[in-house]
Amino acid sequence: MPDAWLELDTELRVRLREVLTTHQPLTEAEVRSLDNDGRACTRLLHAELERLEQRLAELDGDPEASLGAIAEAFRRVNGFRAHVEELDDLLAEFDDRAREVRTSWSQSLPRWAPHDLP
């Protein structure tokens, strides 16, 4: 995984864990930012996982590939898949938290009826 992805992924995980453990109030901008960053990072990581799985399939189909190369590719795929699944789980938890935050915002808005308009 290139260093830029690793940095984005690490920073995102730290921010998500902080939001999920502290339950501090969030602004709409913070919710959107985390949501957008999460979606972007997820797309990158899933694409990388797909590339690693494709490489494993290529090695598996190559009769000249060594068992060591196949085993290494298999370990990389499994390790990376666990990494991606962990981020997916954090983002699912964040989605739940964002839904709670947005619900509390909507419930705190003043109620009005059409007859209240001039």
N, CA, C and O of each residue as an XYZ file, in Angstrom:
472
protein
N       0.857     -1.168      0.000
C       0.000      0.000      0.000
C       0.905      1.234      0.000
O       1.763      1.367      0.872
N       0.726      2.120     -0.950
C       1.574      3.318     -0.998
C       1.462      4.142      0.288
O       0.448      4.103      0.985
N       2.537      4.893      0.584
C       2.595      5.666      1.821
C       1.455      6.670      1.965
O       0.933      6.849      3.065
N       1.060      7.327      0.875
C      -0.028      8.313      0.948
C      -1.316      7.653      1.408
O      -2.054      8.237      2.202
N      -1.604      6.448      0.930
C      -2.808      5.734      1.355
C      -2.724      5.368      2.820
O      -3.695      5.490      3.567
N      -1.545      4.916      3.219
C      -1.344      4.524      4.603
C      -1.551      5.710      5.538
O      -2.172      5.576      6.592
N      -1.033      6.861      5.150
C      -1.196      8.067      5.967
C      -2.672      8.461      6.059
O      -3.165      8.755      7.148
N      -3.373      8.468      4.938
C      -4.803      8.797      4.924
C      -5.584      7.799      5.763
O      -6.443      8.189      6.553
N      -5.297      6.533      5.598
C      -5.988      5.476      6.330
C      -5.743      5.598      7.833
O      -6.679      5.494      8.626
N      -4.502      5.817      8.221
C      -4.150      5.934      9.640
C      -4.820      7.150     10.258
O      -5.398      7.056     11.341
N      -4.747      8.283      9.585
C      -5.371      9.506     10.096
C      -6.890      9.332     10.223
O      -7.484      9.757     11.213
N      -7.498      8.722      9.242
C      -8.942      8.503      9.271
C      -9.333      7.597     10.438
O     -10.301      7.884     11.141
N      -8.605      6.526     10.648
C      -8.902      5.608     11.754
C      -8.787      6.315     13.110
O      -9.610      6.100     14.000
N      -7.772      7.150     13.256
C      -7.595      7.894     14.509
C      -8.793      8.824     14.722
O      -9.352      8.873     15.817
N      -9.185      9.554     13.688
C     -10.324     10.473     13.801
C     -11.608      9.717     14.097
O     -12.397     10.149     14.937
N     -11.830      8.602     13.428
C     -13.053      7.825     13.661
C     -13.094      7.290     15.094
O     -14.119      7.390     15.768
N     -11.995      6.731     15.548
C     -11.964      6.191     16.916
C     -12.214      7.293     17.944
O     -12.911      7.079     18.936
N     -11.646      8.463     17.702
C     -11.845      9.589     18.621
C     -13.330      9.972     18.676
O     -13.888     10.156     19.758
N     -13.948     10.087     17.528
C     -15.374     10.442     17.470
C     -16.230      9.370     18.129
O     -17.184      9.682     18.842
N     -15.893      8.120     17.894
C     -16.706      7.023     18.417
C     -16.533      6.814     19.916
O     -17.450      6.327     20.577
N     -15.393      7.169     20.458
C     -15.166      6.931     21.884
C     -15.491      8.130     22.758
O     -15.860      7.953     23.919
N     -15.367      9.348     22.235
C     -15.569     10.532     23.070
C     -17.009     11.011     23.086
O     -17.434     11.634     24.060
N     -17.758     10.745     22.056
C     -19.150     11.211     21.933
C     -19.268     12.720     22.080
O     -20.276     13.228     22.570
N     -18.224     13.438     21.650
C     -18.285     14.893     21.656
C     -19.255     15.344     20.566
O     -19.442     14.636     19.576
N     -19.872     16.509     20.735
C     -20.771     17.017     19.698
C     -20.021     17.219     18.381
O     -18.863     17.638     18.367
N     -20.691     16.919     17.298
C     -20.104     17.072     15.970
C     -20.879     18.113     15.186
O     -22.094     18.246     15.330
N     -20.160     18.848     14.356
C     -20.831     19.774     13.447
C     -21.164     19.023     12.166
O     -20.634     17.944     11.902
N     -22.049     19.613     11.379
C     -22.386     19.012     10.082
C     -21.133     18.922      9.214
O     -20.955     17.945      8.488
N     -20.272     19.924      9.282
C     -19.037     19.912      8.486
C     -18.135     18.747      8.896
O     -17.529     18.103      8.039
N     -18.042     18.476     10.190
C     -17.216     17.352     10.659
C     -17.805     16.014     10.209
O     -17.077     15.114      9.791
N     -19.114     15.896     10.298
C     -19.767     14.656      9.857
C     -19.529     14.444      8.367
O     -19.167     13.348      7.940
N     -19.733     15.484      7.586
C     -19.527     15.368      6.126
C     -18.079     15.059      5.784
O     -17.800     14.230      4.917
N     -17.157     15.731      6.471
C     -15.739     15.513      6.198
C     -15.340     14.061      6.472
O     -14.691     13.423      5.644
N     -15.730     13.552      7.630
C     -15.411     12.159      7.956
C     -16.095     11.196      6.992
O     -15.498     10.204      6.574
N     -17.331     11.483      6.642
C     -18.050     10.630      5.701
C     -17.356     10.619      4.335
O     -17.148      9.554      3.754
N     -17.002     11.795      3.826
C     -16.323     11.877      2.527
C     -14.956     11.209      2.557
O     -14.605     10.458      1.648
N     -14.184     11.485      3.609
C     -12.863     10.860      3.729
C     -12.985      9.347      3.849
O     -12.193      8.606      3.267
N     -13.976      8.894      4.603
C     -14.195      7.459      4.764
C     -14.540      6.779      3.451
O     -14.015      5.711      3.135
N     -15.430      7.409      2.684
C     -15.803      6.831      1.384
C     -14.603      6.776      0.440
O     -14.392      5.780     -0.252
N     -13.824      7.852      0.419
C     -12.653      7.897     -0.464
C     -11.633      6.830     -0.072
O     -11.123      6.102     -0.924
N     -11.349      6.746      1.198
C     -10.362      5.774      1.676
C     -10.848      4.350      1.414
O     -10.070      3.486      1.010
N     -12.122      4.115      1.643
C     -12.684      2.786      1.401
C     -12.549      2.391     -0.066
O     -12.191      1.255     -0.375
N     -12.835      3.324     -0.964
C     -12.690      3.012     -2.400
C     -11.252      2.659     -2.738
O     -10.996      1.711     -3.479
N     -10.314      3.426     -2.192
C      -8.898      3.152     -2.452
C      -8.488      1.779     -1.920
O      -7.830      1.001     -2.612
N      -8.885      1.497     -0.685
C      -8.477      0.237     -0.067
C      -9.143     -0.966     -0.741
O      -8.510     -2.007     -0.921
N     -10.402     -0.824     -1.109
C     -11.065     -1.934     -1.805
C     -10.441     -2.175     -3.178
O     -10.329     -3.319     -3.618
N     -10.038     -1.104     -3.854
C      -9.366     -1.259     -5.143
C      -8.021     -1.965     -4.967
O      -7.656     -2.826     -5.767
N      -7.290     -1.598     -3.921
C      -6.005     -2.257     -3.652
C      -6.217     -3.724     -3.301
O      -5.454     -4.584     -3.740
N      -7.240     -4.011     -2.518
C      -7.546     -5.407     -2.185
C      -7.876     -6.193     -3.448
O      -7.430     -7.329     -3.611
N      -8.645     -5.596     -4.328
C      -8.977     -6.266     -5.592
C      -7.717     -6.544     -6.409
O      -7.585     -7.605     -7.018
N      -6.796     -5.585     -6.418
C      -5.534     -5.771     -7.153
C      -4.728     -6.921     -6.550
O      -4.180     -7.747     -7.279
N      -4.659     -6.974     -5.223
C      -3.927     -8.052     -4.554
C      -4.574     -9.414     -4.820
O      -3.878    -10.407     -5.031
N      -5.900     -9.453     -4.810
C      -6.608    -10.705     -5.099
C      -6.381    -11.146     -6.544
O      -6.257    -12.338     -6.824
N      -6.329    -10.184     -7.452
C      -6.066    -10.504     -8.858
C      -4.660    -11.082     -9.012
O      -4.448    -12.042     -9.753
N      -3.708    -10.485     -8.303
C      -2.326    -10.986     -8.357
C      -2.256    -12.418     -7.824
O      -1.563    -13.262     -8.392
N      -2.972    -12.687     -6.739
C      -3.012    -14.037     -6.187
C      -3.609    -15.013     -7.202
O      -3.099    -16.119     -7.377
N      -4.679    -14.605     -7.863
C      -5.308    -15.464     -8.869
C      -4.348    -15.747    -10.023
O      -4.293    -16.865    -10.535
N      -3.595    -14.725    -10.427
C      -2.616    -14.912    -11.503
C      -1.543    -15.919    -11.089
O      -1.189    -16.813    -11.858
N      -1.034    -15.765     -9.879
C      -0.015    -16.699     -9.389
C      -0.579    -18.111     -9.281
O       0.090    -19.086     -9.623
N      -1.817    -18.207     -8.802
C      -2.453    -19.511     -8.651
C      -2.625    -20.202    -10.001
O      -2.545    -21.427    -10.094
N      -2.860    -19.414    -11.041
C      -3.039    -19.987    -12.375
C      -1.749    -20.225    -13.124
O      -1.767    -20.800    -14.212
N      -0.642    -19.803    -12.574
C       0.652    -19.956    -13.232
C       1.338    -21.224    -12.733
O       1.752    -21.285    -11.575
N       1.464    -22.234    -13.587
C       2.079    -23.487    -13.142
C       3.557    -23.326    -12.766
O       4.126    -24.189    -12.097
N       4.169    -22.234    -13.190
C       5.579    -22.016    -12.878
C       5.781    -21.184    -11.615
O       6.916    -21.012    -11.168
N       4.706    -20.670    -11.036
C       4.823    -19.853     -9.820
C       5.233    -20.745     -8.650
O       4.760    -21.872     -8.509
N       6.106    -20.223     -7.835
C       6.564    -21.007     -6.686
C       5.503    -21.000     -5.590
O       4.703    -20.071     -5.477
N       5.519    -22.042     -4.802
C       4.591    -22.132     -3.677
C       4.847    -20.997     -2.688
O       3.911    -20.490     -2.069
N       6.091    -20.603     -2.539
C       6.442    -19.495     -1.651
C       5.817    -18.181     -2.114
O       5.320    -17.409     -1.294
N       5.838    -17.924     -3.423
C       5.243    -16.692     -3.958
C       3.736    -16.701     -3.767
O       3.139    -15.680     -3.425
N       3.123    -17.857     -3.988
C       1.671    -17.978     -3.794
C       1.320    -17.782     -2.320
O       0.360    -17.085     -1.991
N       2.100    -18.399     -1.440
C       1.845    -18.270     -0.005
C       1.987    -16.816      0.457
O       1.181    -16.333      1.253
N       2.999    -16.130     -0.039
C       3.195    -14.718      0.323
C       2.031    -13.861     -0.172
O       1.538    -13.004      0.561
N       1.592    -14.084     -1.399
C       0.451    -13.338     -1.940
C      -0.810    -13.638     -1.133
O      -1.616    -12.743     -0.879
N      -0.977    -14.889     -0.733
C      -2.129    -15.285      0.077
C      -2.114    -14.566      1.427
O      -3.146    -14.068      1.878
N      -0.951    -14.513      2.067
C      -0.825    -13.820      3.357
C      -1.134    -12.328      3.210
O      -1.809    -11.739      4.054
N      -0.636    -11.729      2.138
C      -0.890    -10.301      1.911
C      -2.377    -10.041      1.719
O      -2.918     -9.087      2.278
N      -3.044    -10.883      0.931
C      -4.479    -10.709      0.694
C      -5.246    -10.843      2.008
O      -6.097    -10.008      2.315
N      -4.955    -11.872      2.772
C      -5.681    -12.084      4.023
C      -5.433    -10.968      5.028
O      -6.367    -10.507      5.683
N      -4.196    -10.535      5.156
C      -3.881     -9.443      6.070
C      -4.535     -8.133      5.649
O      -5.061     -7.389      6.477
N      -4.494     -7.868      4.362
C      -5.072     -6.627      3.865
C      -6.594     -6.667      3.961
O      -7.227     -5.655      4.264
N      -7.176     -7.827      3.706
C      -8.627     -7.964      3.817
C      -9.080     -7.661      5.249
O     -10.087     -6.981      5.448
N      -8.354     -8.156      6.233
C      -8.685     -7.884      7.633
C      -8.581     -6.382      7.924
O      -9.402     -5.827      8.655
N      -7.580     -5.743      7.355
C      -7.379     -4.304      7.516
C      -8.564     -3.530      6.925
O      -9.069     -2.597      7.550
N      -8.999     -3.911      5.743
C     -10.125     -3.256      5.067
C     -11.420     -3.492      5.844
O     -12.226     -2.577      6.010
N     -11.614     -4.715      6.315
C     -12.832     -5.031      7.071
C     -12.901     -4.233      8.370
O     -13.982     -3.820      8.788
N     -11.756     -4.016      9.007
C     -11.733     -3.214     10.231
C     -12.187     -1.786      9.935
O     -12.973     -1.216     10.693
N     -11.698     -1.206      8.841
C     -12.122      0.140      8.473
C     -13.610      0.153      8.134
O     -14.326      1.074      8.527
N     -14.073     -0.852      7.417
C     -15.504     -0.944      7.096
C     -16.340     -0.965      8.367
O     -17.388     -0.323      8.429
N     -15.888     -1.697      9.384
C     -16.605     -1.763     10.657
C     -16.622     -0.398     11.359
O     -17.654      0.024     11.883
N     -15.477      0.284     11.363
C     -15.421      1.617     11.963
C     -16.364      2.582     11.253
O     -17.049      3.378     11.896
N     -16.395      2.505      9.930
C     -17.269      3.397      9.167
C     -18.744      3.070      9.392
O     -19.579      3.974      9.403
N     -19.070      1.808      9.568
C     -20.458      1.437      9.873
C     -20.858      2.002     11.238
O     -21.967      2.508     11.403
N     -19.950      1.913     12.214
C     -20.222      2.507     13.533
C     -20.390      4.015     13.412
O     -21.270      4.603     14.040
N     -19.535      4.636     12.596
C     -19.630      6.080     12.404
C     -20.954      6.445     11.735
O     -21.573      7.441     12.108
N     -21.392      5.669     10.766
C     -22.684      5.933     10.123
C     -23.807      5.941     11.154
O     -24.694      6.793     11.110
N     -23.763      4.988     12.080
C     -24.766      4.954     13.152
C     -24.680      6.220     14.003
O     -25.698      6.831     14.328
N     -23.469      6.602     14.355
C     -23.260      7.824     15.169
C     -23.735      9.055     14.407
O     -24.385      9.924     14.989
N     -23.426      9.144     13.124
C     -23.843     10.299     12.318
C     -25.369     10.367     12.254
O     -25.951     11.451     12.314
N     -26.004      9.217     12.132
C     -27.471      9.184     12.101
C     -28.035      9.701     13.426
O     -29.002     10.463     13.438
N     -27.434      9.290     14.533
C     -27.864      9.775     15.854
C     -27.696     11.293     15.963
O     -28.583     11.991     16.454
N     -26.551     11.789     15.501
C     -26.266     13.219     15.564
C     -27.278     13.992     14.724
O     -27.838     14.990     15.178
N     -27.504     13.537     13.524
C     -28.451     14.237     12.647
C     -29.874     14.175     13.199
O     -30.630     15.138     13.068
N     -30.236     13.078     13.801
C     -31.560     12.970     14.416
C     -31.690     13.965     15.557
O     -32.721     14.623     15.689
N     -30.660     14.082     16.380
C     -30.724     15.028     17.501
C     -30.801     16.464     16.989
O     -31.477     17.301     17.586
N     -30.104     16.755     15.874
C     -30.203     18.098     15.296
C     -31.629     18.380     14.850
O     -32.188     19.434     15.151
N     -32.206     17.434     14.134
C     -33.553     17.672     13.603
C     -34.578     17.787     14.726
O     -35.555     18.524     14.599
N     -34.365     17.073     15.811
C     -35.298     17.151     16.930
C     -35.147     18.457     17.713
O     -36.073     18.871     18.410
N     -33.994     19.100     17.603
C     -33.776     20.343     18.333
C     -34.218     21.571     17.535
O     -34.245     22.678     18.073
N     -34.564     21.386     16.262
C     -35.028     22.515     15.453
C     -36.419     22.933     15.908
O     -37.226     22.091     16.300
N     -36.697     24.220     15.858
C     -38.038     24.658     16.245
C     -39.077     24.123     15.258
O     -38.840     24.042     14.053
N     -40.210     23.769     15.799
C     -41.311     23.276     14.971
C     -42.097     24.471     14.443
O     -42.263     25.475     15.136
N     -42.571     24.349     13.221
C     -43.413     25.399     12.658
C     -44.511     24.755     11.834
O     -44.389     23.620     11.373
N     -45.524     25.463     11.670
C     -46.649     24.998     10.867
C     -46.852     25.976      9.732
O     -46.450     27.134      9.843
N     -47.472     25.537      8.627
C     -47.674     26.435      7.487
C     -48.394     27.729      7.862
O     -48.134     28.759      7.241
N     -49.291     27.719      8.856
C     -50.009     28.924      9.231
C     -49.105     29.933      9.962
O     -49.502     31.076     10.188
N     -47.865     29.492     10.336
C     -46.910     30.398     10.986
C     -46.235     31.319      9.986
O     -45.616     32.308     10.382
N     -46.340     31.018      8.705
C     -45.697     31.834      7.681
C     -46.522     33.094      7.429
O     -47.748     33.077      7.544
N     -45.832     34.199      7.080
C     -46.578     35.445      6.813
C     -47.437     35.349      5.578
O     -48.120     36.310      5.224
